[in-house]
Amino acid sequence: MAQRLLVIEDEPTLSRLLSYNLTQEGFLVTVEEHGTEGYERASRETFDLILLDVMLPGMNGFSILEKLRQQGITTPIIILTAKNAEEEVVQGLKMGADDYITKPFGVSELLARVSAVLRRVSGQPAEEAGDTDEDGNVIKLGQLEIYPEKYEVRLGGHQINLRPKEFEVLLYLARKPGVVLTRDDLMNVVWGFDYIGGQRTVDVHVSSLRKKLELDPDSVFIDSIRGVGYKLVVRPK
């Protein structure tokens, strides 16, 4: 059965582009161009995922996100935000967004992000772990298993659902276990040298990662080195 996607985007050209490409991939797409109407539809109908613009007429994207989460609606939401709008990204993630895409974006990135979020929330199991390989399929550190090609993580046999940037932060830390990596290191590797946003973005993602790794805190945790950065600590069992 085809999955249902709701696109709440007021820019006609972009909404048509999103609708066309997602439909071509087999999704059933509903488009709303007004914030209030988008919120009402998201409240009364069931969707598998929502693509939500931040700047909307009537009700902005943050208000929609906040009200839906307050109502207990857990539909995964990807926010669409302006390039390098760090505050929008941070605010959206804190309010319960599952991922974000910065405008302008390519169709391949859009489809990859949608697919990754849907795969994570569906709880599809990861493959069985193999040998540790820094550039290969599996990185295994104690109870932590990372699958770089699939953007999947297991800890103590349980799958951990991470946003793409959270995954990339963890992957970089895991490739240098026990080594202190500065915020600048993480920013440059994960977000790129030309990213204009500040280091707060790194801190927000690390904070979210820590909460998700609490599933097995005696096995692995991210240690904060005051004034420097972070390191991944893995305890053998």
HELIX and SHEET records of a PDB file:
HELIX    1   1 PRO A   12  GLN A   24  1                                  13    
HELIX    2   2 GLY A   35  ARG A   44  1                                  10    
HELIX    3   3 GLY A   61  GLN A   70  1                                  10    
HELIX    4   4 GLU A   86  LYS A   94  1                                   9    
HELIX    5   5 VAL A  107  SER A  122  1                                  16    
HELIX    6   6 PRO A  164  ALA A  174  1                                  11    
HELIX    7   7 ARG A  183  LEU A  186  1                                   4    
HELIX    8   8 MET A  187  TRP A  191  3                                   5    
HELIX    9   9 ARG A  200  LEU A  213  1                                  14    
SHEET    1   A 5 LEU A  28  GLU A  32  0                                        
SHEET    2   A 5 ARG A   4  ILE A   8  1                                        
SHEET    3   A 5 LEU A  49  ASP A  53  1                                        
SHEET    4   A 5 ILE A  77  ALA A  82  1                                        
SHEET    5   A 5 ASP A  99  LYS A 103  1                                        
SHEET    1   B 4 ILE A 139  LEU A 141  0                                        
SHEET    2   B 4 LEU A 144  TYR A 147 -1                                        
SHEET    3   B 4 GLU A 152  LEU A 155 -1                                        
SHEET    4   B 4 HIS A 158  ILE A 160 -1                                        
SHEET    1   C 3 LEU A 181  THR A 182  0                                        
SHEET    2   C 3 GLY A 229  VAL A 234 -1                                        
SHEET    3   C 3 VAL A 220  ILE A 225 -1                                        
END                                                                             
